[in-house]
């Protein structure tokens, strides 16, 4: 069981330990994800260079693999990064973007996924992967987080989130950051989704639409405290 106290403690550990999250992802979302991780208190890195990936993953505390850009060289870099993260027992989050559209992406994601990983996607993407042995974060109006018989539902969030490119990618990066400081990856995923959702609710009060929401979300992530988590948290335990 995890509640507001545990989520607040995990957030405090992220801010104190400042985990480095290496993100392999599409260029469209890089800036929002980098800014979001920094506002949260983590340290982002983004290179997808084959010559540098070993050095960056070697210093990372967690790895996010986002399949938003699926070029042949990127696939080789991803495979190297996942292997190195596994050898160092670093948390890995897989975001199988559009795997429900592209069989290539689906098959590549299935090739990467192991039971220790967190897989984050929308209902279509998670459904396209079939029955997989991993920690599942299925995002939507309510986020469903599960692993075997352990289940959480996070109802925090706002309808502006899917209208801003990169917020789903930020979700995956935040899960990686929390997994770097939380031993239980399921709890880390739940905490990350709750923090993002609560920050989104706060940000919506300071914006007039998706254009003003994005910078307000960064401000809200930076300002979020235990009081807001306790007041706003809406979680059900499965």
C-alpha positions in Angstrom: 0.0 0.0 0.0 1.2 3.5 -0.8 -0.4 6.8 0.0 0.3 10.5 0.2 3.0 10.1 2.9 5.0 7.6 0.8 4.5 9.7 -2.4 5.7 12.8 -0.6 8.8 10.9 0.7 9.6 9.6 -2.8 9.3 13.1 -4.2 11.7 14.4 -1.5 14.2 11.6 -2.4 14.1 12.6 -6.1 14.8 16.2 -5.1 17.6 15.2 -2.7 19.3 12.5 -4.7 18.8 14.2 -8.1 18.8 11.0 -10.2 20.2 11.2 -13.7 17.7 9.9 -16.3 19.0 9.1 -19.7 16.2 9.5 -22.3 16.2 8.0 -25.8 13.3 9.6 -27.5 11.9 11.7 -30.4 13.2 15.2 -30.8 9.6 16.7 -30.6 9.4 15.9 -26.9 13.0 16.4 -25.8 12.7 19.9 -24.5 9.5 19.4 -22.5 10.9 16.2 -21.0 14.3 17.8 -20.1 12.6 20.8 -18.6 10.1 18.7 -16.7 12.7 16.4 -15.2 14.7 19.5 -14.2 11.7 21.1 -12.6 11.0 17.9 -10.7 14.5 17.8 -9.4 16.1 15.1 -11.6 18.9 15.5 -14.1 18.1 14.7 -17.8 20.4 13.6 -20.6 19.3 13.0 -24.1 22.1 11.9 -26.5 21.4 9.1 -28.9 24.9 9.0 -30.3 26.2 5.4 -30.8 29.6 6.7 -29.8 28.5 8.2 -26.6 25.6 6.0 -25.4 27.8 3.7 -23.2 29.3 6.7 -21.3 25.9 8.3 -20.7 24.1 5.1 -19.7 27.0 4.2 -17.5 26.5 7.4 -15.5 22.7 7.3 -15.5 20.5 6.2 -12.6 17.6 5.2 -14.8 16.8 4.8 -18.5 13.8 5.8 -20.5 13.4 4.2 -24.0 10.7 6.0 -26.0 10.0 4.6 -29.5 8.9 7.9 -30.9 11.8 7.9 -33.4 12.3 4.5 -35.0 15.3 4.7 -37.3 17.6 1.8 -37.8 20.6 3.4 -36.0 18.3 4.4 -33.2 17.3 0.8 -32.7 20.9 -0.3 -32.3 21.5 2.5 -29.8 18.4 1.4 -27.9 19.5 -2.2 -27.7 22.9 -1.2 -26.5 21.4 1.2 -23.9 19.0 -1.5 -22.6 21.7 -4.1 -22.3 24.1 -1.7 -20.4 21.3 -0.6 -18.1 20.5 -4.3 -17.4 24.1 -5.1 -16.6 24.1 -2.2 -14.1 20.7 -3.1 -12.6 19.4 0.3 -13.5 15.6 0.8 -13.8 14.3 0.9 -17.4 11.0 2.3 -18.6 9.7 1.4 -22.1 7.3 3.8 -23.8 6.1 1.9 -27.0 4.8 4.9 -28.8 2.4 4.0 -31.7 3.1 0.3 -31.4 -0.6 -0.1 -32.0 0.0 1.4 -35.5 3.3 -0.1 -36.5 4.0 -3.8 -36.2 7.7 -2.9 -36.4 7.5 -0.9 -33.2 5.4 -3.6 -31.5 7.8 -6.4 -32.3 10.8 -4.2 -31.3 9.1 -3.3 -28.0 8.4 -7.0 -27.3 12.0 -7.8 -28.0 13.1 -5.3 -25.4 10.7 -5.9 -22.5 11.7 -7.9 -19.5 9.7 -8.5 -16.2 11.8 -6.0 -14.3 10.8 -3.1 -16.7 8.0 -0.6 -16.5 6.0 -0.3 -19.7 4.0 2.9 -20.1 1.5 3.6 -22.8 -2.1 4.4 -23.6 -4.8 1.7 -23.8 -4.2 1.1 -27.5 -0.5 0.7 -27.2 -0.7 -1.5 -24.1 -3.4 -3.6 -25.8 -1.2 -4.1 -28.9 1.5 -5.7 -26.8 -0.7 -8.5 -25.6 0.0 -10.3 -22.4 3.4 -9.2 -21.2 5.2 -9.8 -18.0 6.2 -6.4 -16.8 4.9 -3.5 -14.7 2.2 -1.9 -16.7 1.2 1.8 -16.7 -1.9 2.3 -18.8 -2.6 6.0 -19.1 -5.9 7.6 -19.7 -8.6 9.6 -17.9 -7.7 7.2 -15.0 -4.2 5.7 -15.0 -4.2 1.9 -14.4 -0.9 0.7 -12.8 -0.6 -3.1 -12.3 1.8 -6.0 -11.9 0.1 -9.3 -11.4 -2.4 -9.0 -8.6 -1.1 -5.6 -7.4 -3.1 -2.8 -8.9 -3.5 1.0 -8.5 -5.8 3.5 -10.1 -4.7 7.2 -10.2 -7.5 9.6 -11.0 -5.4 12.8 -10.8 -4.8 14.7 -14.0 -6.3 17.2 -16.5 -7.7 17.1 -20.0 -5.0 19.5 -21.2 -2.3 16.8 -20.7 -3.0 14.9 -24.0 -3.2 18.3 -25.9 0.4 19.1 -25.2 3.0 17.1 -27.2 5.5 15.4 -24.9 3.5 15.1 -21.7 3.2 11.3 -22.2 6.9 11.2 -22.8 7.4 13.2 -19.6 5.3 10.7 -17.7 7.7 7.9 -18.7 10.7 10.0 -17.7 9.2 10.8 -14.4 8.5 7.1 -13.7 12.2 6.5 -14.4 13.3 9.2 -12.0 11.1 7.8 -9.2 12.2 4.3 -10.0 15.8 5.4 -9.4 15.0 6.3 -5.8 12.3 3.8 -5.0 13.0 0.1 -4.6 9.5 -1.0 -5.6 9.0 0.0 -9.3 5.2 -0.4 -9.1 5.2 2.2 -6.3 7.5 4.4 -8.2 5.2 4.3 -11.3 2.2 5.1 -9.1 4.0 8.0 -7.4 5.1 9.5 -10.7 1.7 9.4 -12.2 0.1 10.9 -9.1 2.7 13.7 -9.0 2.2 14.5 -12.7 -1.5 14.4 -12.4 -1.6 16.7 -9.3 0.8 19.1 -10.9 -1.5 19.2 -14.0 -4.5 20.0 -11.9 -2.6 22.9 -10.3 -1.3 24.1 -13.6 -4.7 24.2 -15.2 -5.7 26.9 -12.7 -3.0 29.2 -14.0 -3.6 28.8 -17.7 -6.3 29.5 -20.3 -5.5 26.6 -22.6 -2.9 24.1 -23.8 -0.5 26.9 -24.8 -0.3 28.4 -21.3 -0.7 25.0 -19.6 2.7 23.7 -20.7 4.9 26.3 -18.9 2.5 26.3 -16.0 3.0 22.5 -15.6 6.7 23.1 -15.2 6.1 25.7 -12.5 3.7 23.3 -10.8 6.1 20.4 -10.8 8.8 22.7 -9.3 6.4 24.0 -6.6 4.6 20.8 -5.7 4.8 20.0 -2.0 3.6 17.4 0.4 0.6 19.5 1.3 -0.7 19.5 -2.3 -0.1 15.7 -2.5 -2.1 15.1 0.6 -4.9 17.4 -0.3 -5.3 16.3 -4.0 -4.3 12.7 -4.2 -7.0 10.5 -5.7 -5.8 6.9 -5.7 -7.6 3.5 -5.4 -5.9 0.3 -4.5 -6.8 -2.8 -6.5 
